[in-house]
Amino acid sequence: MKKETRVKSVDDLRSEYDFSQLKGGVRGKYAKRFRGGTNLVRLEADVARVFDDDASVNNALRSLIKVANSQVKIAH
């Protein structure tokens, strides 16, 4: 029988954090939305510098999709 070893967790939170002042937090507040199909994509830093917000990223991707679809239609 193997001896069970426990790893002692290290508390790396700063002492100045005062959790008693936090009020109104709701566990799992966005869980339903997340399960509903929300996609999060991490952009590389050089790409993120080009776009101001999520709408501009979506517009650029929609434009790329249109170009790609038109190229596929021509190829057939």
Secondary structure, 3 states (H helix, E strand, C coil): CCCCCCCCCCCCCCCCCCHHHCCCCCCCCCHHHHHCCCCCCCCCHHHHCCCCCHHHHHHHHHHHHHHHHHHHHHHC
